[in-house]
Amino acid sequence: MKTSGVAIVNRLDDLGVLSRIAGLGERRGTLMMRISIGRERYYHISLSTGRCRVIRDKDDPLFEEMQKCERERAKSLEEAKTSSRVDPEFVDWEEAQKLASSSRRKKSLEERSSMSEYAASDVAKEDTNPSSPAGDSPARKAATEGPRKDYKIGRVAKFDQTRGFGFIYRSYEDSPSPSQRHHFEDDEVLFVHRKGIAGSTLEKPLNLDPGAPVRYLVSSERESAVSSTKTRDQAVDVSMLSDPTDVDSVLPIHDPDHRSDPNDSKAAKLSSSLLSHGESWPGLKKTLQDRTIVGASLDAFGMLYGVFDGHGGSSVADILVKEMPRKLLFQFKAAQLQPSSPSVDIAAAITAAFQQVDKDILDSCERKPQLQPQGSTATIFMVNYSTPPRMIVASVGDSRAVLCRDGRAIVLTRDHDPEDPIERSRVEKAGGQIMMVQGVARVCTSKTKRVMQGLAMTRSIGDYYFKRPHALSIPDPDVQILPLDQKDCFVLLASDGIFEKTMTNDQAVALAAERLKAEGPEGAAKAVIRNAYSQGSEDNLSCICVQFDWHDAKSLDVFLKRAKANATPATQPIPAAAVEDDSFDMFA
């Protein structure tokens, strides 16, 4: 995976091994830099392999090219300082690195000095006044809290989550919203690096939301290493506000105590804002091969929910319940991801987790032949409380995730059906064929079309006969990462038995919304399953309802009315007993 030069430089600086960057350039997938660690050296790094070699010979062409890069960079710096209009995308990375340590060190010394002088003078006054209560003395408060900082209030103009920097308007009242304007003058904005965001650390980086009100301090201590000309100011100690008129209305995400332990703070926040329940019934089948995950913690990455519809047996689905959370966490940590990492990186890690658990199962099939005819779908749902909060959905097979947003059903997954033209083309190129078996399109091979009657999906976990030696079925999931919206009410995760010939997505959402208000997620999940059973579904039935607990009864009524309006009548009436009889038990 290609890594940008800026990311490598930031990583070196965060680790404390980079004392000075004298030049930086990227050439044909490589990175060239001159670093001072003890003594200055030129380095040539391959971004594809990660190999690094030291350039010692001055006759080396790369040595001359590096010097040319430094000269051009110095010239660009000079032109930017003297230009009447500075390109807002221009960033002096060398000076940004120097500022990180010098600014914090100087500010800390000034605060300690002023706090000591203030506290010492008031303590002397307090000692001469015996009637002053010791517990509430201003001197003691000052010694504890320090002098109040003169924050200014602005608005985030833009912030690049990948590169870790952005710009904020100096004044909130005079700033346009991001949708109104995309270009701004240099004197209107301040540069802000992720290191200047309050509460942001290497382990738990924070981002700024474009358009959000922020409070900030101004640092103007930077001086160029190339020229003595002072550069433009930079914003530090930046915090997003809930109220632009109140400088103290800092969002809790900037509180170090709030973010100190991802396992505690994240899990507590998630558990308090999500209500969920899962049901799995065998239906008309003798055995239950479906499995579910309801609210498994992934540490700082959120809570995990999943539906795994097994076929040929339940062993693969059982393995997925146990291994999928572990594989996801392993891939997140192996890629050094954070909740605020770019969506493309999170999607890549999820795909790697699906591929790894599938490979492990196929390897087990070599030792355990009884696993070879078994497989499973896998549809997972995660809520990631980054900035801003996001929902993550990944799926292989035909289990489904449906979101209720503003009373409307939004399908978050795509059924991997053999009749899909894209899927059909991939299967045929891999050497398989699509055949109709008992009226259902299935993936078949010469070995399996008689014995196994084919596979009713083009992507799955397991299914040894369709993976080796030729990958007719693949484990690569479709991954959707979407921002959470205040109009989001709940998400349904369900096996194909819920929707197959029984009800539409709109009908399922309307039915769940109706029971959600009175009985919560448990009533909603049971109502959906009972309806599918009463409509004649012949498959196992599984449903998980995950409710976002930020709606009151009034807003649920609004969503319910809209959901009913969007749902078409069922082809068959739903028997009252199938919905109202709480004594109904599939396992009785």
PyMOL commands that set and color helices and strands:
alter all, ss='L'
color gray80, all
select helices_A, chain A and resi 5-14+61-82+93-127+138-145+186-188+194-196+252-254+262-273+299-301+315-334+343-367+369-371+421-429+464-466+496-499+505-534+553-566+576-580
alter helices_A, ss='H'
color red, helices_A
select strands_A, chain A and resi 21-27+30-36+40-46+52-55+152-160+165-169+189-193+213-219+234-240+274-281+290-297+303-311+375-376+378-384+390-396+400-405+408-411+433-437+440-444+461-462+478-483+488-494+541-548
alter strands_A, ss='S'
color yellow, strands_A
deselect
rebuild
show_as cartoon
